[in-house]
Amino acid sequence: MENGKENPSDIRLAVLIDADNVSHTNIRGMMEEIARYGNATIKRIYGDWTRPNLGGWKHLLLNYAITPVQQFGYTTGKNATDSAMIIDAMDILYSEKADGFCLVSSDSDFTRLATRLREAGKTVYGIGEQKTPNAFIAACDRFIYMEILDESSHEEPESSTPEVAATEQKPAKQPAQAKKKKTIKKISSDVIKLISSTISDVEDENGWAYLGEVGSLLLKKQPSFDSRNYGFEKLTPMIKAIGLYEIDVREGAHSSSKHIYIRIMNKKS
């Protein structure tokens, strides 16, 4: 489930961050994640920088070369940041300076923007908290939960494969981690049904499906699908842990790379 056939360094991404909806403590994991999908050639963050609650961002902006955009809150109860981000996104779209967009927010107000950018042929990545409304998630090509980025960028990798039903958080290694909630979800019957139906959609006459195709189709069906949500760094160990699928590792026809195929157990040829 990687970013497709193009080299990520050749894909220009415009990263637009809603400072009102994202904590500065997430910046490292967020930028590392974005680098997997492309080169962040445009990086802007929007908010009212006269407000003290955004103070934590200020010492980080230079380190990550993010341009702050001042947007005053003219009316109480209204988020002026949304309008500024939307206007800039459309300007960038028409300037043809980006191949894709990364919208960092948990606000459903960006749903129409994500839809419009995709209509224009741009890839849209969303990053936000698990509280993000499904409408915004569904409007993106891929949506990544901020909580799993927090954990992956601050915690050491686990020494053993997590269990399918793992829901408990391991002890924090640093005091700052104590306040963070564990976000590993249980692999429910609905998730298993989604994976099985997706395998069936792309399987060959013997029931085997190329894992790369399965992963791509899973994202199209459910943009927020990510094995890390369930405690697995990759899809393959997640498939193994479920225990309902056969796995076949095959040699590449013209290279030394290996290709993984999966099949629903007891699937008749």
HELIX and SHEET records of a PDB file:
HELIX    1   1 PRO A    8  ASP A   10  5                                   3    
HELIX    2   2 ALA A   19  ASN A   21  5                                   3    
HELIX    3   3 HIS A   24  ASN A   26  5                                   3    
HELIX    4   4 ILE A   27  ALA A   35  1                                   9    
HELIX    5   5 PRO A   52  LEU A   54  5                                   3    
HELIX    6   6 GLY A   55  LEU A   61  1                                   7    
HELIX    7   7 ALA A   80  SER A   95  1                                  16    
HELIX    8   8 SER A  108  PHE A  110  5                                   3    
HELIX    9   9 THR A  111  GLU A  119  1                                   9    
HELIX   10  10 ASN A  134  ALA A  139  1                                   6    
HELIX   11  11 MET A  146  HIS A  154  1                                   9    
HELIX   12  12 PRO A  175  LYS A  179  5                                   5    
HELIX   13  13 SER A  189  VAL A  202  1                                  14    
HELIX   14  14 LEU A  211  LYS A  221  1                                  11    
HELIX   15  15 SER A  227  TYR A  230  5                                   4    
HELIX   16  16 LEU A  235  ILE A  242  1                                   8    
SHEET    1   A 6 THR A  67  GLN A  70  0                                        
SHEET    2   A 6 ASN A  39  GLY A  47  1                                        
SHEET    3   A 6 ARG A  12  ASP A  18  1                                        
SHEET    4   A 6 GLY A 100  VAL A 104  1                                        
SHEET    5   A 6 THR A 123  GLY A 128  1                                        
SHEET    6   A 6 ARG A 142  TYR A 145  1                                        
SHEET    1   B 3 ALA A 209  TYR A 210  0                                        
SHEET    2   B 3 LYS A 258  ILE A 264 -1                                        
SHEET    3   B 3 TYR A 245  GLU A 251 -1                                        
END                                                                             
